[in-house]
Amino acid sequence: MRGKRQALLISVDARPLYPGSSEQDMELLGMQGDLEFYVDTELRVPLRIAGRVPWAGRVSLELKALTIP
């Protein structure tokens, strides 16, 4: 499928679950803290994942190609 896709934004607002914990406990693909997932509304696949990497700042990973058998 080519062209623009309709996406649903899902924000994960990381907060400590237990006293003494920190946001750094939440990590996905090297990203820490709050994360954003852009999910294709039709195919239900992630189009983009965005967050903060401590040594690089704000980054996003984008899906460039998808093959569906």
Contacts in CASP RR format, 6 or more apart in sequence:
PFRMAT RR
TARGET T0000
AUTHOR 0000-0000-0000
METHOD contacts of the structure
MODEL  1
MRGKRQALLISVDARPLYPGSSEQDMELLGMQGDLEFYVDTELRVPLRIA
GRVPWAGRVSLELKALTIP
1 43 0 8 1.000
1 66 0 8 1.000
5 40 0 8 1.000
5 41 0 8 1.000
5 42 0 8 1.000
5 47 0 8 1.000
6 40 0 8 1.000
6 41 0 8 1.000
6 42 0 8 1.000
7 38 0 8 1.000
7 39 0 8 1.000
7 40 0 8 1.000
7 41 0 8 1.000
7 47 0 8 1.000
7 48 0 8 1.000
8 38 0 8 1.000
8 39 0 8 1.000
8 41 0 8 1.000
9 36 0 8 1.000
9 37 0 8 1.000
9 38 0 8 1.000
10 36 0 8 1.000
10 37 0 8 1.000
10 38 0 8 1.000
10 39 0 8 1.000
11 34 0 8 1.000
11 35 0 8 1.000
11 36 0 8 1.000
11 37 0 8 1.000
12 26 0 8 1.000
12 34 0 8 1.000
12 35 0 8 1.000
12 36 0 8 1.000
12 37 0 8 1.000
13 34 0 8 1.000
14 23 0 8 1.000
14 26 0 8 1.000
14 32 0 8 1.000
14 33 0 8 1.000
14 34 0 8 1.000
14 35 0 8 1.000
15 23 0 8 1.000
16 22 0 8 1.000
16 23 0 8 1.000
16 25 0 8 1.000
23 32 0 8 1.000
23 33 0 8 1.000
23 34 0 8 1.000
24 32 0 8 1.000
24 33 0 8 1.000
26 32 0 8 1.000
26 33 0 8 1.000
26 35 0 8 1.000
27 33 0 8 1.000
28 35 0 8 1.000
28 49 0 8 1.000
29 49 0 8 1.000
29 61 0 8 1.000
30 53 0 8 1.000
31 49 0 8 1.000
31 50 0 8 1.000
31 51 0 8 1.000
31 52 0 8 1.000
31 53 0 8 1.000
31 59 0 8 1.000
32 51 0 8 1.000
32 52 0 8 1.000
32 53 0 8 1.000
32 54 0 8 1.000
33 51 0 8 1.000
33 52 0 8 1.000
34 51 0 8 1.000
34 52 0 8 1.000
35 49 0 8 1.000
35 50 0 8 1.000
35 51 0 8 1.000
36 48 0 8 1.000
36 49 0 8 1.000
36 50 0 8 1.000
36 51 0 8 1.000
37 46 0 8 1.000
37 48 0 8 1.000
37 49 0 8 1.000
38 46 0 8 1.000
38 47 0 8 1.000
38 48 0 8 1.000
38 49 0 8 1.000
38 50 0 8 1.000
39 45 0 8 1.000
39 46 0 8 1.000
39 47 0 8 1.000
40 46 0 8 1.000
40 47 0 8 1.000
43 66 0 8 1.000
43 68 0 8 1.000
45 63 0 8 1.000
45 66 0 8 1.000
46 63 0 8 1.000
47 62 0 8 1.000
47 63 0 8 1.000
48 60 0 8 1.000
48 61 0 8 1.000
48 62 0 8 1.000
48 63 0 8 1.000
49 60 0 8 1.000
49 61 0 8 1.000
50 58 0 8 1.000
50 59 0 8 1.000
50 60 0 8 1.000
50 61 0 8 1.000
51 58 0 8 1.000
51 59 0 8 1.000
51 60 0 8 1.000
52 58 0 8 1.000
52 59 0 8 1.000
53 59 0 8 1.000
END
